């Protein structure tokens, strides 16, 4: 049986990779993928805690986070595609001019 600390360390590493990718990357698609990595790390923590405490609450939260991530990716990709069609770029620095 794998101790919960290993799951937590793995989730922290995955979250850190996602956070660094969201901060450093300029491509909006890669930023969305990095956010997905961070949400997956949160799901891993909830499932590990659920297994450790013999409860199903973490698994239910994982399903909720996964559904939220699916909606976020779908809406984000629609916005990115519409902006790409109009401006022919998906660089996040370019879209700072769209602020109100």
C-alpha positions as CSV (number, residue, x, y, z in Angstrom):
1,X,0.0,0.0,0.0
2,X,1.3,3.4,-1.0
3,X,1.4,6.0,1.8
4,X,-0.6,9.2,1.3
5,X,2.6,11.3,1.4
6,X,3.6,9.9,-2.0
7,X,0.3,11.0,-3.5
8,X,0.6,14.4,-2.0
9,X,4.2,14.9,-3.3
10,X,3.2,13.8,-6.7
11,X,0.2,16.1,-6.7
12,X,2.4,19.0,-5.6
13,X,4.8,18.3,-8.4
14,X,2.0,18.2,-11.0
15,X,0.5,21.4,-9.6
16,X,3.9,23.1,-9.7
17,X,4.4,22.1,-13.3
18,X,1.0,23.4,-14.2
19,X,1.5,26.7,-12.3
20,X,4.9,27.3,-14.0
21,X,3.3,26.5,-17.4
22,X,0.5,28.9,-16.8
23,X,2.9,31.7,-15.8
24,X,5.6,31.2,-18.4
25,X,3.7,30.2,-21.5
26,X,2.4,32.8,-23.9
27,X,0.2,30.5,-26.0
28,X,-3.4,30.5,-24.7
29,X,-3.9,26.8,-25.5
30,X,-0.9,25.8,-23.4
31,X,-2.2,28.0,-20.6
32,X,-5.5,26.1,-20.7
33,X,-3.6,22.8,-20.6
34,X,-1.6,24.1,-17.6
35,X,-4.8,25.0,-15.8
36,X,-6.0,21.5,-16.5
37,X,-2.9,20.0,-15.0
38,X,-3.5,22.1,-11.8
39,X,-7.1,20.8,-11.6
40,X,-5.9,17.2,-12.1
41,X,-3.4,17.7,-9.2
42,X,-6.3,18.8,-7.0
43,X,-8.3,15.8,-8.1
44,X,-5.4,13.5,-7.1
45,X,-5.3,15.0,-3.6
46,X,-9.0,14.5,-3.1
47,X,-8.9,10.9,-4.3
48,X,-5.9,10.2,-2.1
49,X,-7.6,11.7,0.9
50,X,-10.7,9.8,0.1
51,X,-8.8,6.5,0.1
52,X,-6.8,7.4,3.3
53,X,-9.9,8.3,5.3
54,X,-12.1,5.5,3.8
55,X,-14.7,8.0,2.5
56,X,-16.3,8.7,-0.8
57,X,-16.4,12.5,-0.4
58,X,-13.1,13.0,-2.3
59,X,-14.3,11.0,-5.2
60,X,-17.5,13.0,-5.5
61,X,-15.4,16.2,-5.4
62,X,-13.1,14.8,-8.1
63,X,-16.1,14.3,-10.3
64,X,-17.3,17.8,-9.7
65,X,-13.8,19.2,-10.5
66,X,-13.6,17.1,-13.6
67,X,-17.0,18.4,-14.8
68,X,-16.0,22.0,-14.1
69,X,-12.7,21.5,-16.0
70,X,-14.5,20.1,-19.0
71,X,-16.8,23.1,-19.1
72,X,-13.8,25.5,-18.7
73,X,-11.9,23.8,-21.5
74,X,-14.9,23.8,-23.8
75,X,-15.7,27.5,-23.2
76,X,-12.0,28.5,-23.3
77,X,-11.4,26.8,-26.6
78,X,-14.5,28.4,-28.2
79,X,-13.2,31.8,-27.1
80,X,-9.7,31.1,-28.3
81,X,-10.9,29.9,-31.7
82,X,-13.1,32.9,-32.2
83,X,-10.3,35.3,-31.2
84,X,-7.9,33.3,-33.5
85,X,-10.3,33.7,-36.4
86,X,-10.5,37.4,-35.9
87,X,-6.9,38.3,-35.0
88,X,-4.9,35.4,-36.5
89,X,-2.9,34.9,-33.3
90,X,-3.2,33.0,-30.0
91,X,-0.5,34.9,-28.1
92,X,-1.7,36.0,-24.7
93,X,0.3,39.2,-24.8
94,X,-1.6,40.4,-27.9
95,X,-5.0,40.0,-26.2
96,X,-4.1,42.5,-23.4
97,X,-5.3,45.2,-25.8
98,X,-8.8,43.7,-25.4
99,X,-9.1,44.9,-21.8
100,X,-11.8,47.4,-21.1
